[in-house]
Amino acid sequence: MERADAVRYWDKVYAERPAPADPQPNDRLVETATALPPGDALDLGCGGGGDALWLARRGWQVTALDVSAVATKRLAQLARSRGLSDRVTAQQHDVRDSLPERQFDLVTAHYFHTPYAQDRTAILRSAAHLLRQGGRILVVDHGSTAPWSWNQDPDVRYPSPQEVAALMRLSPAGWTVERADAPHRTAVGPDGRTAEVVDHVLLIRRIQ
């Protein structure tokens, strides 16, 4: 799928969903970042914007990227309406092309899955190299298929957090895995349905 196809696909996905009035942050981000001092954060695939807004309210400077212009425009509007536009930079951006040329204290990539071709491992590895010393990258993947998922392939396989970490090939001298597990939670889909799902959670800290 070419870039224009990806943009059209995700614009359609978000346009068909009602714009959230108060998007909520992902549970695993709240678990991870509540105790962290605010700094600079990079949100890969910001979607509805709940993570970016939550971080901004806590004092973070957030660069929020998504391939969908619908998603980023909605996030920018929400940030303005909440007086957070000085802390949230929402950009339509295809991370297959590049990542921001700056350093971050936190990179968050929640459910960074897509039906179009991208070298996901290379993107996550590059994002980890944007971390300052002491910074963390949080990768939260699907570990099960929710009823509302766009991917209902019964044969789909979800790599474990340990597999994702191994594929990133980050030197143990420079990065350390702080968390790699598969907790369960009750999730709410875009249509209001609930289901028990599994998250694959990987948290890596840059140590030098």
C-alpha positions in Angstrom: 0.0 0.0 0.0 1.4 3.4 -1.0 1.6 6.4 1.2 -1.5 8.0 -0.3 -3.4 4.7 0.2 -2.4 4.6 3.8 -3.5 8.2 4.4 -6.9 7.5 2.7 -7.4 4.3 4.7 -6.7 5.8 8.1 -8.5 9.0 7.3 -11.6 6.9 6.5 -11.2 4.9 9.7 -11.2 8.1 11.9 -13.8 10.0 9.8 -16.2 7.1 10.3 -15.8 7.3 14.1 -17.4 10.0 16.1 -14.8 12.5 17.2 -14.2 11.8 20.9 -15.1 14.6 23.2 -12.8 13.5 25.9 -10.4 10.8 24.7 -8.9 8.7 27.4 -5.2 7.6 27.8 -4.2 4.0 27.4 -4.0 2.1 30.6 -0.4 0.9 30.1 0.7 4.5 29.5 -0.9 5.6 32.8 0.8 2.7 34.6 4.2 3.6 33.2 4.3 7.4 33.0 2.4 8.5 36.2 5.6 8.3 38.3 7.9 9.8 35.6 9.0 13.4 35.7 7.7 15.3 32.7 9.9 15.9 29.7 9.7 15.5 26.0 7.5 12.8 24.6 7.0 11.3 21.1 3.6 9.6 20.5 3.8 7.3 17.4 0.4 6.9 15.9 -1.5 9.3 18.2 -4.9 8.3 17.0 -7.7 9.8 19.1 -5.2 11.8 21.1 -5.9 10.5 24.6 -2.3 9.7 25.3 -1.0 13.0 24.1 -3.5 15.1 26.0 -2.9 13.1 29.2 0.8 13.6 29.0 0.4 17.3 28.2 -1.8 17.8 31.3 1.0 16.4 33.3 3.5 18.8 32.0 5.0 16.9 29.1 5.9 18.5 25.8 4.3 16.1 23.3 5.1 15.6 19.6 2.1 13.5 18.4 2.4 11.9 14.9 -0.2 10.1 12.8 -0.5 9.3 9.1 -4.1 10.5 9.3 -4.8 14.2 8.9 -8.3 13.6 10.4 -6.7 12.3 13.6 -4.1 15.0 13.9 -6.5 17.9 13.2 -8.9 16.6 15.8 -6.1 16.3 18.3 -4.9 19.9 17.6 -8.4 21.2 18.1 -8.8 19.3 21.4 -5.5 20.6 22.6 -6.5 24.2 21.7 -9.9 23.8 23.5 -8.1 22.6 26.6 -5.4 25.3 26.6 -2.7 22.7 25.8 -1.7 23.8 22.3 1.7 25.0 23.7 2.4 21.5 24.9 1.0 19.4 22.0 2.4 19.4 18.5 0.1 17.2 16.3 1.6 16.4 12.9 0.4 14.4 10.0 3.5 12.3 9.4 4.3 9.0 7.8 6.9 7.4 10.1 8.0 5.1 7.3 9.7 8.2 5.8 11.4 9.7 8.9 11.2 10.5 12.5 11.8 13.9 14.2 15.4 14.9 14.5 15.5 15.6 18.2 15.7 13.7 21.5 13.0 12.5 23.8 12.5 11.3 27.3 9.6 9.0 26.4 8.5 7.4 23.2 5.1 5.7 23.3 3.9 3.3 20.5 0.5 1.9 21.4 -1.0 -0.7 19.1 1.4 0.3 16.3 -0.2 -2.2 13.8 -1.4 -1.4 10.4 -2.6 -3.2 7.3 -0.1 -1.4 5.0 3.5 -2.3 4.6 6.0 -0.8 7.0 9.2 -2.0 8.6 7.8 -1.7 12.1 11.0 -3.0 13.8 13.2 -0.5 12.1 10.9 2.3 13.1 10.9 1.2 16.8 14.6 0.8 16.7 15.1 4.3 15.3 12.7 5.7 17.8 14.7 4.1 20.7 17.8 5.8 19.4 16.0 9.2 19.8 15.9 8.7 23.6 18.0 10.7 25.9 20.0 8.8 28.6 17.4 7.6 31.1 14.6 7.9 28.6 12.1 5.1 27.9 10.3 3.6 24.9 7.0 2.0 25.7 5.7 -0.5 23.1 2.2 -1.9 23.8 1.0 -4.4 21.2 -2.1 -6.5 20.8 -1.8 -9.9 22.3 -5.3 -11.0 21.3 -7.9 -10.0 18.7 -10.7 -7.7 20.0 -14.1 -8.1 18.4 -13.8 -4.7 16.8 -10.3 -5.1 15.4 -9.8 -4.4 11.7 -7.7 -7.7 11.6 -10.0 -10.7 12.3 -7.6 -13.2 10.8 -8.0 -16.3 13.0 -4.4 -17.3 12.2 -2.8 -14.0 13.1 0.2 -14.4 15.5 1.2 -11.8 18.0 4.9 -11.7 18.8 5.7 -11.7 22.5 7.3 -8.6 24.0 10.6 -10.6 24.3 10.5 -11.3 20.6 9.9 -7.6 19.8 12.8 -6.6 22.0 15.1 -9.2 20.3 14.1 -8.0 16.9 15.0 -4.4 17.8 18.6 -5.5 18.4 19.4 -2.8 21.0 22.8 -3.3 22.7 22.5 -4.4 26.4 25.3 -1.9 27.0 23.0 1.0 26.0 19.5 -0.2 26.7 17.8 -2.4 29.3 14.4 -4.1 29.3 12.4 -2.9 32.4 9.2 -4.7 31.6 8.1 -7.5 29.2 4.8 -9.1 30.0 1.3 -9.9 28.8 -1.4 -8.6 31.2 -5.1 -8.9 30.6 -7.6 -6.0 30.8 -11.2 -5.2 30.0 -11.3 -3.0 26.9 -14.0 -0.8 25.4 -14.2 -0.6 21.6 -15.2 2.3 19.4 -18.8 1.1 19.4 -19.0 0.8 23.2 -18.7 -3.0 23.3 -16.4 -4.5 26.0 -14.1 -7.5 25.8 -11.2 -9.0 27.7 -8.0 -8.5 25.8 -4.3 -9.2 26.2 -1.7 -6.5 25.9 1.9 -7.3 25.1 3.9 -4.7 27.1 7.5 -3.8 26.4 9.3 -1.1 28.3 13.0 -0.3 27.5 15.2 2.3 29.1 18.2 3.9 27.6 21.1 3.6 30.1 23.8 5.4 28.2 
